[in-house]
C-alpha cells in the first residue's frame, strides 16, 4: 500500500526539532510542525516552504488530548495520515532544578534556594509530564494512522540523562530514563504491526532551553560547561545537523527495516567515557 509520506514533529519550534523538520522535508515528507510556540513553528514551516517543501505549523499542547485530537483531524485534512512521528517536545524547568550539585549541610532547612528538600512538586510534575506524557499522548493519537500502513516509525528523543543522571535536574533525568524505557515498551507493543519505534539520545547541544545552565550572562562558559566538555572526548558541543544522520537512518524503512527498540547516542563519546 503506497501512502503519502507525512511526518509529525512535536517541539518543532525548538533548535533540534526544527532541524529534524527540515531534514524530513528534504527527505520528501510533508511536515506538520507542532509547538506551543506556534510563531516559532510557523517560522520554520515558512523556511521549509521557501525551499519547495510542504509544511504546516500547528499550535499544540502535547499534554492536552483534546488539542492533539483536533490537530490530528487538521493534519489528516491538510497533509494526510501520519507515517513518521517524532516526539521531540520536552525540556526542563528552573522549578525542578536544585541550586547545589551535592547536598550541603543546612540544605534541609533552607528556603531561600531550591534544594532537594524543597523542590516544587508542581515543577517536578510539569517536567516529568512534559517529557514522558508528552511522548505518550501524541503517540496515542498519531500511531493510529500507522496501523496497516508501510514504512511507518516513531522516533522519541531521549538524552544522556537516561544513561547517567545529571546533577541538579532530577525530574528531567528521571523522565528521560522513562522515555528510553517507554521506547522499548512501544517497540515491542507495535512490533507485529510493522511500526518501528526507536530513540535518539543527544549528547550536549547548546540550545535556548539550556542556555542559562551553559553560559553566563556575559557569554562566558559556566563551570557546568567546563565539566561537560571535559567529559566529552570530542571536546565540544554538538551541532543540530549532527543528529540528522541518525534520524535519516532510523526513519529509512529499508536501511533500518529490522531496527526497533534501540536508543542511539549522538554524543561525541560522552556516554563511553569513564572519566579516566
TITI-514477 format. One line per field, with one value per residue (C-alpha): x, y, z; residue number from 1. Coordinates in steps of 0.001 Angstrom, whole numbers, plus 500000, padded with zeros to 6 digits. Example, Ala and Ser with C-alpha at 12.3 -4.5 7.8 and 13.67 -1.06 7.14 Angstrom:
BEGIN
u	(512300;513670);
v	(495500;498940);
w	(507800;507140);
pos	(1;2);
END
This chain:
BEGIN
u	(500000;501549;500954;501956;504865;503776;505927;504549;507133;506341;508518;509199;509766;512989;516559;516857;513348;513279;516388;514552;511578;513745;515564;512329;511084;514303;513672;510322;507935;505147;505799;503414;505299;503653;504688;503115;505045;503258;505091;508410;506921;505458;508856;510419;507423;507913;511585;510623;508062;510624;512832;509997;508782;505342;504903;502111;502509;500035;499747;499981;499953;501252;499615;496132;494477;491567;494027;496005;492858;491859;495334;495210;491988;493564;496739;494643;492798;495844;498546;497246;497838;500982;503704;506527;506071;508968;508245;510573;508649;510339;512606;513495;512279;514033;511293;512709;516410;518436;520909;523603;525067;525776;523964;525363;524831;521774;520060;517278;516349;516823;514012;515984;517185;515881;517342;516257;514103;512017;511752;508406;506138;504285;507601;508673;505285;505481;508914;508108;504756;506119;508881;507095;503388;504407;505514;502558;499757;500898;501717;498225;496760;499040;500064;496503;497327;500188;498252;498210;500477;504023;507280;505985;508066;508150;511240;511470;514066;515903;519031;522372;520371;518835;522241;523582;521539;522987;523270;520744;517954;516307;512918;514395;516837;514099;511775;514359;515199;511478;511484;514178;512303;508994;510639;511491;507993;506381;508743;507598;503943;503857;506281;503565;502057;505259;505596;509190;509911;513383;515010;517892;519792;521547;524652;525231;523952;523701;520038;517729;516416;519777;521392;521292;522976;525754;526538;526921;525048;528260;528559;531406;531024;529717;531542;528977;530037;533623;532608;530570;533329;535899;533686;533078;536038;535457;535766;532903;529140;527260;525654;521975;522952;524996;521781;520385;522328;520819;517379;517685;518836;516138;513335;514558;512175;514729;518033;516519;513844;514971;515838;513359;513626;517080;518337;521212;523504;524878;527151;530781;531720;530190;528379;531542;533903;534599;536412;539846);
v	(500000;503300;506131;509768;510424;512678;513461;514959;516671;517855;520562;521711;525321;524377;524268;520493;519641;522413;520789;517439;519022;520476;517174;515229;517764;517311;513563;514001;514232;516711;518010;519025;521234;521160;523535;525530;528471;528411;531536;529685;526637;528837;530475;527092;525976;529059;528182;524675;526037;528535;525578;523915;521592;521118;522193;523378;524719;523958;525378;522291;521377;517805;517319;518207;515236;517271;519707;516844;515226;518494;518853;515257;515960;519037;517165;514462;517164;519294;516683;513137;510286;510376;507940;509144;510695;512489;513077;515977;518097;518170;520174;521146;523883;526006;524955;521412;522310;522233;525016;522581;519562;517847;518032;520790;520890;523002;522333;520565;523791;526392;528160;530879;528493;525286;522188;518593;519033;521946;521124;522343;519343;521203;521937;518308;517183;519611;518419;514736;515051;517107;514628;511299;512030;514326;511137;509035;511312;512213;508542;507512;509922;509660;505977;505095;506368;503892;500679;498711;501154;500532;502206;503808;504619;506613;508458;509554;511967;510642;512136;511452;511701;508348;506656;508502;511144;514620;516611;519353;518167;515101;515422;515736;512881;510582;511452;510839;507439;506738;507824;505259;502526;503526;503441;499785;499054;500673;498851;495503;496515;497603;495019;492864;495903;496826;500145;500568;502635;503958;506882;509277;510336;513617;514477;518132;520744;524429;525421;528151;525833;525082;528461;529534;526312;526510;530206;533134;536379;537825;534893;533110;529360;528281;525803;523222;523761;523101;519815;518769;519444;517738;514635;514725;513080;515204;518288;520336;520716;519025;520843;520131;518880;516122;514423;514136;511055;509015;510418;509612;506070;505287;506614;504773;501843;499849;500664;500226;497652;495316;498047;498686;499370;500961;504224;505716;508143;511019;512494;512936;509940;511254;508003;505950;507996;506831;509997;508369);
w	(500000;498892;501288;501098;503436;506291;509320;512523;514744;518270;519776;516212;517246;519051;517784;517410;516269;513699;512204;512251;510488;507739;507240;506926;504366;502402;502519;500795;503735;504161;507672;510436;512888;516339;519098;521899;520428;517084;515900;516096;514360;511617;511051;510335;508259;506108;505661;504507;502067;500737;499858;497954;500709;502228;505831;508119;511659;514446;517955;520157;523816;523931;527339;526064;524374;523020;521450;519890;518513;516859;515368;514176;512293;510708;509742;508069;506129;505300;504699;505136;507609;509721;508638;510917;514355;516032;519711;520350;522836;526225;528453;531971;534332;536906;539337;539218;539371;542572;543338;544503;542748;546064;549376;551550;555300;556032;552707;554544;556335;553601;551837;550012;547302;545754;547352;547057;550141;548908;545215;543979;543334;540601;538877;539149;537817;534901;533777;534207;532450;529572;528807;529260;528891;526044;524284;525391;524248;520709;520139;521221;518677;515644;515803;514799;511302;511021;511638;508387;506557;505339;506296;509472;512521;515717;516916;520545;521864;524901;526486;528133;531373;530519;530820;533859;535680;535603;538802;539673;537318;538914;537230;533745;534339;535624;532772;530055;531564;531322;527662;526808;528668;527081;523648;524195;525502;522465;520109;521483;521630;517981;516570;514981;513232;511417;513247;514359;517493;518260;520019;519617;522742;522004;523922;524728;522335;523153;522797;524043;526770;528378;527736;531400;532550;529966;529576;531937;531156;529687;527272;529031;529723;533119;535332;534192;530571;531611;533202;530182;527689;529911;529913;526154;524387;521273;523490;522076;521899;519098;516176;515377;511907;513536;514704;511207;510126;512955;512161;508470;509225;511786;509586;506469;506093;504113;505818;509310;508486;511303;513798;516582;520299;520165;521631;519644;521471;519378;521981;520978;523136;526397;527222;526571;528735;532287;533310;533409);
pos	(1;2;3;4;5;6;7;8;9;10;11;12;13;14;15;16;17;18;19;20;21;22;23;24;25;26;27;28;29;30;31;32;33;34;35;36;37;38;39;40;41;42;43;44;45;46;47;48;49;50;51;52;53;54;55;56;57;58;59;60;61;62;63;64;65;66;67;68;69;70;71;72;73;74;75;76;77;78;79;80;81;82;83;84;85;86;87;88;89;90;91;92;93;94;95;96;97;98;99;100;101;102;103;104;105;106;107;108;109;110;111;112;113;114;115;116;117;118;119;120;121;122;123;124;125;126;127;128;129;130;131;132;133;134;135;136;137;138;139;140;141;142;143;144;145;146;147;148;149;150;151;152;153;154;155;156;157;158;159;160;161;162;163;164;165;166;167;168;169;170;171;172;173;174;175;176;177;178;179;180;181;182;183;184;185;186;187;188;189;190;191;192;193;194;195;196;197;198;199;200;201;202;203;204;205;206;207;208;209;210;211;212;213;214;215;216;217;218;219;220;221;222;223;224;225;226;227;228;229;230;231;232;233;234;235;236;237;238;239;240;241;242;243;244;245;246;247;248;249;250;251;252;253;254;255;256;257;258;259;260;261;262;263;264;265;266;267;268;269;270;271;272;273;274;275;276);
END
